Amino acid sequence: MSIKNDELYPKYLLYLESKNLTKGGLELSKMSETAFNEFTTRYENNPTFQQKINNQYKSIDREEKIDDLVKDDFELFLEEIDLPSEPPPFHEDLFDF
């Protein structure tokens, strides 16, 4: 099984980003099963570490959801203000009293 399919992999990526690795070190760590297994063992056996990672992950997940909502609302707003370039035709029969 690929480590990228593991449910902890997104949290592992977050953990790697917080370690301030070099670009090459980060890329190697993303592929390293050994490093991922060390992370998994620490995550499963250290409640403090697990809570820290979960809180960081929740925070980023929440920010992404908020960004998506704002983006969707802004796009909807742009669609709503996309008015036709010409006014609708005038119908004289509307004003017959």
N, CA, C and O atoms as a GROMACS GRO file, in nm:
protein
  388
    1MET      N    1   0.084  -0.119   0.000
    1MET     CA    2   0.000   0.000   0.000
    1MET      C    3   0.088   0.125   0.000
    1MET      O    4   0.187   0.133   0.074
    2SER      N    5   0.053   0.220  -0.082
    2SER     CA    6   0.127   0.345  -0.091
    2SER      C    7   0.098   0.431   0.033
    2SER      O    8  -0.015   0.434   0.082
    3ILE      N    9   0.200   0.498   0.082
    3ILE     CA   10   0.179   0.583   0.200
    3ILE      C   11   0.086   0.699   0.166
    3ILE      O   12   0.021   0.754   0.255
    4LYS      N   13   0.079   0.737   0.040
    4LYS     CA   14  -0.006   0.849   0.000
    4LYS      C   15  -0.154   0.816   0.014
    4LYS      O   16  -0.237   0.908   0.017
    5ASN      N   17  -0.188   0.689   0.023
    5ASN     CA   18  -0.328   0.648   0.040
    5ASN      C   19  -0.368   0.637   0.186
    5ASN      O   20  -0.486   0.618   0.216
    6ASP      N   21  -0.273   0.647   0.276
    6ASP     CA   22  -0.301   0.635   0.419
    6ASP      C   23  -0.375   0.759   0.467
    6ASP      O   24  -0.349   0.870   0.422
    7GLU      N   25  -0.468   0.739   0.560
    7GLU     CA   26  -0.548   0.852   0.610
    7GLU      C   27  -0.463   0.952   0.688
    7GLU      O   28  -0.504   1.068   0.704
    8LEU      N   29  -0.347   0.911   0.738
    8LEU     CA   30  -0.261   1.003   0.811
    8LEU      C   31  -0.167   1.083   0.720
    8LEU      O   32  -0.100   1.174   0.767
    9TYR      N   33  -0.162   1.050   0.593
    9TYR     CA   34  -0.068   1.115   0.503
    9TYR      C   35  -0.086   1.267   0.497
    9TYR      O   36   0.015   1.338   0.499
   10PRO      N   37  -0.208   1.321   0.488
   10PRO     CA   38  -0.221   1.468   0.488
   10PRO      C   39  -0.166   1.531   0.616
   10PRO      O   40  -0.108   1.640   0.613
   11LYS      N   41  -0.183   1.464   0.727
   11LYS     CA   42  -0.130   1.516   0.854
   11LYS      C   43   0.022   1.506   0.854
   11LYS      O   44   0.091   1.592   0.909
   12TYR      N   45   0.074   1.401   0.793
   12TYR     CA   46   0.218   1.384   0.780
   12TYR      C   47   0.278   1.497   0.697
   12TYR      O   48   0.384   1.550   0.732
   13LEU      N   49   0.212   1.535   0.589
   13LEU     CA   50   0.259   1.645   0.506
   13LEU      C   51   0.262   1.775   0.585
   13LEU      O   52   0.357   1.854   0.572
   14LEU      N   53   0.160   1.798   0.665
   14LEU     CA   54   0.156   1.917   0.750
   14LEU      C   55   0.273   1.916   0.849
   14LEU      O   56   0.338   2.018   0.871
   15TYR      N   57   0.298   1.799   0.907
   15TYR     CA   58   0.409   1.783   1.000
   15TYR      C   59   0.542   1.814   0.931
   15TYR      O   60   0.627   1.883   0.987
   16LEU      N   61   0.560   1.764   0.809
   16LEU     CA   62   0.684   1.789   0.736
   16LEU      C   63   0.704   1.937   0.707
   16LEU      O   64   0.815   1.989   0.718
   17GLU      N   65   0.596   2.005   0.670
   17GLU     CA   66   0.605   2.147   0.641
   17GLU      C   67   0.645   2.228   0.764
   17GLU      O   68   0.713   2.330   0.753
   18SER      N   69   0.603   2.182   0.880
   18SER     CA   70   0.636   2.254   1.003
   18SER      C   71   0.780   2.232   1.047
   18SER      O   72   0.831   2.303   1.134
   19LYS      N   73   0.848   2.134   0.987
   19LYS     CA   74   0.986   2.104   1.024
   19LYS      C   75   1.088   2.193   0.954
   19LYS      O   76   1.207   2.184   0.985
   20ASN      N   77   1.046   2.277   0.863
   20ASN     CA   78   1.135   2.368   0.790
   20ASN      C   79   1.251   2.294   0.724
   20ASN      O   80   1.367   2.332   0.739
   21LEU      N   81   1.220   2.189   0.651
   21LEU     CA   82   1.320   2.112   0.578
   21LEU      C   83   1.360   2.186   0.450
   21LEU      O   84   1.287   2.273   0.402
   22THR      N   85   1.474   2.150   0.396
   22THR     CA   86   1.510   2.203   0.265
   22THR      C   87   1.413   2.144   0.163
   22THR      O   88   1.344   2.046   0.191
   23LYS      N   89   1.409   2.205   0.047
   23LYS     CA   90   1.316   2.156  -0.056
   23LYS      C   91   1.344   2.010  -0.091
   23LYS      O   92   1.251   1.930  -0.103
   24GLY      N   93   1.471   1.975  -0.106
   24GLY     CA   94   1.507   1.837  -0.136
   24GLY      C   95   1.473   1.743  -0.022
   24GLY      O   96   1.425   1.632  -0.045
   25GLY      N   97   1.499   1.788   0.101
   25GLY     CA   98   1.467   1.706   0.218
   25GLY      C   99   1.318   1.684   0.232
   25GLY      O  100   1.273   1.576   0.271
   26LEU      N  101   1.241   1.786   0.201
   26LEU     CA  102   1.096   1.775   0.207
   26LEU      C  103   1.046   1.674   0.104
   26LEU      O  104   0.962   1.589   0.136
   27GLU      N  105   1.096   1.683  -0.017
   27GLU     CA  106   1.052   1.591  -0.122
   27GLU      C  107   1.090   1.447  -0.090
   27GLU      O  108   1.012   1.355  -0.113
   28LEU      N  109   1.209   1.427  -0.037
   28LEU     CA  110   1.252   1.292   0.001
   28LEU      C  111   1.166   1.237   0.116
   28LEU      O  112   1.130   1.120   0.117
   29SER      N  113   1.135   1.324   0.212
   29SER     CA  114   1.054   1.280   0.326
   29SER      C  115   0.912   1.245   0.284
   29SER      O  116   0.850   1.156   0.343
   30LYS      N  117   0.860   1.313   0.183
   30LYS     CA  118   0.726   1.283   0.134
   30LYS      C  119   0.718   1.141   0.079
   30LYS      O  120   0.612   1.078   0.083
   31MET      N  121   0.829   1.091   0.027
   31MET     CA  122   0.831   0.958  -0.034
   31MET      C  123   0.881   0.849   0.062
   31MET      O  124   0.867   0.731   0.032
   32SER      N  125   0.938   0.888   0.174
   32SER     CA  126   1.004   0.792   0.262
   32SER      C  127   0.905   0.716   0.349
   32SER      O  128   0.837   0.773   0.435
   33GLU      N  129   0.897   0.586   0.324
   33GLU     CA  130   0.810   0.502   0.408
   33GLU      C  131   0.862   0.495   0.550
   33GLU      O  132   0.784   0.491   0.645
   34THR      N  133   0.994   0.495   0.566
   34THR     CA  134   1.055   0.488   0.700
   34THR      C  135   1.016   0.611   0.781
   34THR      O  136   0.973   0.599   0.896
   35ALA      N  137   1.031   0.730   0.722
   35ALA     CA  138   0.996   0.853   0.792
   35ALA      C  139   0.846   0.857   0.822
   35ALA      O  140   0.805   0.900   0.929
   36PHE      N  141   0.765   0.811   0.727
   36PHE     CA  142   0.621   0.808   0.750
   36PHE      C  143   0.585   0.711   0.863
   36PHE      O  144   0.501   0.743   0.947
   37ASN      N  145   0.649   0.594   0.865
   37ASN     CA  146   0.622   0.497   0.972
   37ASN      C  147   0.665   0.550   1.109
   37ASN      O  148   0.599   0.524   1.209
   38GLU      N  149   0.776   0.625   1.112
   38GLU     CA  150   0.818   0.688   1.238
   38GLU      C  151   0.714   0.790   1.284
   38GLU      O  152   0.680   0.796   1.402
   39PHE      N  153   0.663   0.868   1.190
   39PHE     CA  154   0.559   0.966   1.222
   39PHE      C  155   0.434   0.894   1.274
   39PHE      O  156   0.376   0.935   1.374
   40THR      N  157   0.393   0.789   1.204
   40THR     CA  158   0.273   0.714   1.243
   40THR      C  159   0.287   0.656   1.383
   40THR      O  160   0.194   0.663   1.464
   41THR      N  161   0.402   0.597   1.412
   41THR     CA  162   0.426   0.540   1.545
   41THR      C  163   0.420   0.648   1.652
   41THR      O  164   0.357   0.629   1.756
   42ARG      N  165   0.484   0.760   1.626
   42ARG     CA  166   0.481   0.870   1.723
   42ARG      C  167   0.340   0.924   1.740
   42ARG      O  168   0.296   0.954   1.851
   43TYR      N  169   0.268   0.937   1.628
   43TYR     CA  170   0.131   0.988   1.632
   43TYR      C  171   0.040   0.896   1.714
   43TYR      O  172  -0.041   0.943   1.793
   44GLU      N  173   0.055   0.766   1.694
   44GLU     CA  174  -0.032   0.670   1.762
   44GLU      C  175   0.005   0.650   1.909
   44GLU      O  176  -0.082   0.613   1.989
   45ASN      N  177   0.130   0.674   1.947
   45ASN     CA  178   0.176   0.644   2.084
   45ASN      C  179   0.198   0.766   2.171
   45ASN      O  180   0.222   0.751   2.291
   46ASN      N  181   0.190   0.884   2.116
   46ASN     CA  182   0.214   1.005   2.193
   46ASN      C  183   0.091   1.095   2.183
   46ASN      O  184   0.074   1.168   2.085
   47PRO      N  185   0.004   1.091   2.287
   47PRO     CA  186  -0.120   1.170   2.280
   47PRO      C  187  -0.097   1.320   2.265
   47PRO      O  188  -0.176   1.388   2.199
   48THR      N  189   0.009   1.373   2.325
   48THR     CA  190   0.037   1.515   2.313
   48THR      C  191   0.071   1.552   2.168
   48THR      O  192   0.022   1.651   2.115
   49PHE      N  193   0.157   1.470   2.107
   49PHE     CA  194   0.194   1.491   1.967
   49PHE      C  195   0.070   1.478   1.877
   49PHE      O  196   0.050   1.557   1.786
   50GLN      N  197  -0.010   1.377   1.904
   50GLN     CA  198  -0.131   1.354   1.826
   50GLN      C  199  -0.225   1.474   1.834
   50GLN      O  200  -0.280   1.518   1.733
   51GLN      N  201  -0.243   1.528   1.953
   51GLN     CA  202  -0.332   1.642   1.971
   51GLN      C  203  -0.276   1.766   1.899
   51GLN      O  204  -0.352   1.841   1.838
   52LYS      N  205  -0.145   1.784   1.906
   52LYS     CA  206  -0.083   1.899   1.838
   52LYS      C  207  -0.104   1.890   1.687
   52LYS      O  208  -0.142   1.988   1.623
   53ILE      N  209  -0.081   1.773   1.630
   53ILE     CA  210  -0.098   1.754   1.486
   53ILE      C  211  -0.246   1.772   1.448
   53ILE      O  212  -0.276   1.839   1.349
   54ASN      N  213  -0.336   1.714   1.526
   54ASN     CA  214  -0.479   1.725   1.496
   54ASN      C  215  -0.527   1.870   1.501
   54ASN      O  216  -0.605   1.912   1.416
   55ASN      N  217  -0.479   1.946   1.598
   55ASN     CA  218  -0.519   2.087   1.609
   55ASN      C  219  -0.469   2.168   1.490
   55ASN      O  220  -0.540   2.254   1.438
   56GLN      N  221  -0.344   2.141   1.447
   56GLN     CA  222  -0.292   2.211   1.330
   56GLN      C  223  -0.371   2.174   1.205
   56GLN      O  224  -0.402   2.260   1.122
   57TYR      N  225  -0.404   2.048   1.193
   57TYR     CA  226  -0.477   2.000   1.075
   57TYR      C  227  -0.617   2.059   1.071
   57TYR      O  228  -0.665   2.101   0.966
   58LYS      N  229  -0.684   2.062   1.187
   58LYS     CA  230  -0.818   2.120   1.193
   58LYS      C  231  -0.815   2.267   1.154
   58LYS      O  232  -0.903   2.315   1.081
   59SER      N  233  -0.714   2.338   1.202
   59SER     CA  234  -0.702   2.481   1.173
   59SER      C  235  -0.687   2.504   1.023
   59SER      O  236  -0.753   2.592   0.967
   60ILE      N  237  -0.601   2.428   0.959
   60ILE     CA  238  -0.580   2.445   0.815
   60ILE      C  239  -0.703   2.401   0.737
   60ILE      O  240  -0.741   2.467   0.640
   61ASP      N  241  -0.765   2.291   0.778
   61ASP     CA  242  -0.886   2.243   0.711
   61ASP      C  243  -0.996   2.348   0.722
   61ASP      O  244  -1.068   2.372   0.625
   62ARG      N  245  -1.010   2.409   0.838
   62ARG     CA  246  -1.112   2.513   0.859
   62ARG      C  247  -1.083   2.633   0.770
   62ARG      O  248  -1.175   2.688   0.709
   63GLU      N  249  -0.957   2.675   0.762
   63GLU     CA  250  -0.921   2.789   0.678
   63GLU      C  251  -0.952   2.760   0.531
   63GLU      O  252  -0.999   2.848   0.459
   64GLU      N  253  -0.924   2.639   0.487
   64GLU     CA  254  -0.952   2.602   0.348
   64GLU      C  255  -1.103   2.606   0.320
   64GLU      O  256  -1.145   2.652   0.214
   65LYS      N  257  -1.183   2.559   0.415
   65LYS     CA  258  -1.328   2.562   0.396
   65LYS      C  259  -1.379   2.705   0.390
   65LYS      O  260  -1.465   2.737   0.308
   66ILE      N  261  -1.325   2.791   0.477
   66ILE     CA  262  -1.367   2.932   0.477
   66ILE      C  263  -1.328   2.996   0.344
   66ILE      O  264  -1.406   3.070   0.285
   67ASP      N  265  -1.205   2.970   0.298
   67ASP     CA  266  -1.161   3.025   0.170
   67ASP      C  267  -1.251   2.979   0.056
   67ASP      O  268  -1.284   3.058  -0.033
   68ASP      N  269  -1.291   2.853   0.058
   68ASP     CA  270  -1.379   2.801  -0.046
   68ASP      C  271  -1.515   2.871  -0.043
   68ASP      O  272  -1.570   2.904  -0.148
   69LEU      N  273  -1.568   2.894   0.077
   69LEU     CA  274  -1.697   2.963   0.089
   69LEU      C  275  -1.688   3.106   0.037
   69LEU      O  276  -1.775   3.152  -0.037
   70VAL      N  277  -1.583   3.176   0.077
   70VAL     CA  278  -1.566   3.314   0.033
   70VAL      C  279  -1.551   3.319  -0.119
   70VAL      O  280  -1.610   3.405  -0.184
   71LYS      N  281  -1.473   3.227  -0.174
   71LYS     CA  282  -1.453   3.223  -0.319
   71LYS      C  283  -1.585   3.196  -0.390
   71LYS      O  284  -1.616   3.262  -0.490
   72ASP      N  285  -1.665   3.100  -0.340
   72ASP     CA  286  -1.794   3.069  -0.400
   72ASP      C  287  -1.888   3.188  -0.393
   72ASP      O  288  -1.957   3.220  -0.490
   73ASP      N  289  -1.893   3.255  -0.276
   73ASP     CA  290  -1.979   3.371  -0.261
   73ASP      C  291  -1.936   3.485  -0.353
   73ASP      O  292  -2.020   3.553  -0.411
   74PHE      N  293  -1.806   3.505  -0.366
   74PHE     CA  294  -1.757   3.611  -0.453
   74PHE      C  295  -1.791   3.582  -0.598
   74PHE      O  296  -1.831   3.672  -0.672
   75GLU      N  297  -1.776   3.457  -0.640
   75GLU     CA  298  -1.810   3.421  -0.777
   75GLU      C  299  -1.959   3.439  -0.802
   75GLU      O  300  -1.999   3.484  -0.910
   76LEU      N  301  -2.043   3.405  -0.704
   76LEU     CA  302  -2.186   3.425  -0.716
   76LEU      C  303  -2.218   3.575  -0.727
   76LEU      O  304  -2.302   3.615  -0.808
   77PHE      N  305  -2.150   3.656  -0.647
   77PHE     CA  306  -2.168   3.801  -0.652
   77PHE      C  307  -2.132   3.854  -0.791
   77PHE      O  308  -2.204   3.937  -0.846
   78LEU      N  309  -2.022   3.806  -0.846
   78LEU     CA  310  -1.982   3.851  -0.980
   78LEU      C  311  -2.084   3.811  -1.084
   78LEU      O  312  -2.110   3.888  -1.178
   79GLU      N  313  -2.144   3.694  -1.071
   79GLU     CA  314  -2.247   3.652  -1.165
   79GLU      C  315  -2.370   3.740  -1.151
   79GLU      O  316  -2.434   3.774  -1.251
   80GLU      N  317  -2.404   3.779  -1.028
   80GLU     CA  318  -2.523   3.861  -1.006
   80GLU      C  319  -2.506   4.002  -1.062
   80GLU      O  320  -2.602   4.061  -1.109
   81ILE      N  321  -2.385   4.056  -1.057
   81ILE     CA  322  -2.366   4.192  -1.107
   81ILE      C  323  -2.336   4.195  -1.256
   81ILE      O  324  -2.316   4.302  -1.314
   82ASP      N  325  -2.331   4.080  -1.317
   82ASP     CA  326  -2.308   4.072  -1.461
   82ASP      C  327  -2.438   4.110  -1.532
   82ASP      O  328  -2.512   4.023  -1.579
   83LEU      N  329  -2.464   4.240  -1.539
   83LEU     CA  330  -2.587   4.291  -1.598
   83LEU      C  331  -2.575   4.296  -1.749
   83LEU      O  332  -2.465   4.312  -1.803
   84PRO      N  333  -2.687   4.284  -1.818
   84PRO     CA  334  -2.680   4.295  -1.964
   84PRO      C  335  -2.634   4.434  -2.005
   84PRO      O  336  -2.658   4.531  -1.934
   85SER      N  337  -2.570   4.443  -2.119
   85SER     CA  338  -2.516   4.573  -2.164
   85SER      C  339  -2.627   4.667  -2.211
   85SER      O  340  -2.608   4.789  -2.211
   86GLU      N  341  -2.739   4.613  -2.251
   86GLU     CA  342  -2.850   4.697  -2.296
   86GLU      C  343  -2.970   4.676  -2.203
   86GLU      O  344  -2.992   4.565  -2.154
   87PRO      N  345  -3.046   4.783  -2.180
   87PRO     CA  346  -3.166   4.766  -2.097
   87PRO      C  347  -3.270   4.682  -2.172
   87PRO      O  348  -3.264   4.672  -2.294
   88PRO      N  349  -3.362   4.623  -2.101
   88PRO     CA  350  -3.466   4.544  -2.169
   88PRO      C  351  -3.551   4.636  -2.257
   88PRO      O  352  -3.561   4.756  -2.232
   89PRO      N  353  -3.612   4.580  -2.360
   89PRO     CA  354  -3.693   4.663  -2.450
   89PRO      C  355  -3.813   4.724  -2.377
   89PRO      O  356  -3.870   4.664  -2.286
   90PHE      N  357  -3.849   4.842  -2.421
   90PHE     CA  358  -3.961   4.913  -2.361
   90PHE      C  359  -4.091   4.865  -2.425
   90PHE      O  360  -4.103   4.860  -2.547
   91HIS      N  361  -4.186   4.828  -2.342
   91HIS     CA  362  -4.316   4.783  -2.391
   91HIS      C  363  -4.420   4.887  -2.353
   91HIS      O  364  -4.449   4.908  -2.236
   92GLU      N  365  -4.476   4.952  -2.454
   92GLU     CA  366  -4.574   5.058  -2.429
   92GLU      C  367  -4.701   5.002  -2.371
   92GLU      O  368  -4.769   5.072  -2.295
   93ASP      N  369  -4.737   4.881  -2.402
   93ASP     CA  370  -4.862   4.825  -2.354
   93ASP      C  371  -4.862   4.801  -2.203
   93ASP      O  372  -4.968   4.775  -2.145
   94LEU      N  373  -4.748   4.808  -2.140
   94LEU     CA  374  -4.743   4.791  -1.995
   94LEU      C  375  -4.805   4.908  -1.921
   94LEU      O  376  -4.848   4.895  -1.806
   95PHE      N  377  -4.810   5.024  -1.988
   95PHE     CA  378  -4.859   5.142  -1.921
   95PHE      C  379  -4.999   5.183  -1.968
   95PHE      O  380  -5.040   5.297  -1.944
   96ASP      N  381  -5.070   5.095  -2.031
   96ASP     CA  382  -5.207   5.123  -2.072
   96ASP      C  383  -5.299   5.112  -1.950
   96ASP      O  384  -5.309   5.007  -1.886
   97PHE      N  385  -5.367   5.225  -1.921
   97PHE     CA  386  -5.459   5.224  -1.805
   97PHE      C  387  -5.600   5.239  -1.849
   97PHE      O  388  -5.691   5.240  -1.766
   0.00000   0.00000   0.00000
